[in-house]
Amino acid sequence: MNLEKVILAVITLDRDKVSAGGAPLFFASDKEEQEKIAIYLARITEGVIHDLENGVFILVKH
């Protein structure tokens, strides 16, 4: 199975900005924790972090 252009994870500060979907959700308590989670997940999955600038990061596999 070849996964291309797929959202691998959503990392958010605000639970109200996201809902259940096809990607795992990670909730961070502050911006520093959000960035740390995003960086670790990007390294593990070889994904790319995108900041949606609304308290939500998405991790994407291009």
DAJOHU-V125526 format. One record per pair of residues at least 4 apart in sequence whose ideal C-beta (glycine too) atoms are under 7 Angstrom apart, sorted by the first residue. I is the first residue (numbers start at 1). J is the second residue. Records with the same first field share a line. If there is no record, write none. Layout:
# DAJOHU-V125526
I->J + J
This chain:
# DAJOHU-V125526
3->61
4->61
5->62
6->61
7->23 + 58 + 60
8->23 + 45 + 47 + 59 + 60 + 61
9->23 + 24 + 26 + 41 + 59
10->18 + 23 + 25 + 26 + 56 + 58
11->26 + 28 + 34 + 37 + 38 + 57
12->17 + 18 + 25 + 27 + 55 + 56
13->28 + 31 + 34 + 55
14->55
15->27
17->54 + 55 + 56
18->25 + 56
26->37
28->33 + 34 + 37
29->33
31->35
32->36
33->37
34->38 + 57
35->39
36->40
37->41
38->42 + 49 + 57 + 59
39->43
40->44
41->45 + 47 + 59
42->47 + 48 + 49 + 59
45->59 + 61
47->59 + 60 + 61
48->60 + 62
49->57 + 59
50->57 + 58 + 60
51->57
52->56 + 57 + 58
